[in-house]
Amino acid sequence: MSESENYFFAEAYSEAEALTNTKAVVTASATASASSDISTEDAYNKAFVLAQTSAQLTATYDANLISQAVDIGQDIKNYNTTQIDSPPDIIFYYCGSVNYCTINKVTLGTSVYESFLGDTYSDISLTQKFGTWSVNGVISDVNNVDTDGKYATTCTYAFYLPQGTLVVISTIECVKGPEGYYVIQPGTYLFQIASGSGDYLNKSGILSITYNDVTLTRIVSVYLN
């Protein structure tokens, strides 16, 4: 804590807890600083509220990710046993090429933040607009790369469709592409639906994305439970 002219400064520390869907306790901590023109105590109270809020948000976010990891096993089991031979409830397409989307990249220390925004289409030729999509990816430590040159990134996908929105969140591996962006390698990946709106409110299921590194066209298949 310190005082400078008519302003008082303080730093505070706080911890918070959140429960996963299996009642496991997840903890997180945070520090924050604040100023006040009233007193050091007032500055500390402000800093503590900020630290407490940050810690709670972090704990809740981490608990939600763990809950999804627990749930996805059952959802993928359902997908494999009852849905893989059935047509998807929804299918659409998008393209990761710079000709079809806007890409932004920010590097802060050892963390990299990438965002993508573009249109989705009802046909693989990408001529009939269906909606929009966005992806926000975070690589927490670009120095943490495995022997295959792969990085772990946490991605949030949002698909804005005519009947509502579907959101998935997942940790997935990527590689550094020739243009400096971090890209997911070709293949089909399964994601648990985390949330939705409109007709997809409170819906659960699996969202499958097939990546093609030649055309950069993505095939999205949605299997609702």
DAJO-V479385 format. One line per field, one symbol per residue. burial: + if it has 24 or more other ideal C-beta (glycine too) atoms within 12 Angstrom, else -. Layout:
burial: ???
This chain:
burial: -------+++-+-+-+-+-------+-+-+-+-++-------++-+++-+++-+++-++-+++++++++-++--++--+---+-----+++++++++--++-+-+------+++++-++++----+---++++++++++--+--------+++++++++++---+++++++++++-----++++----++++++++---+--+++++++++----+++++++++-
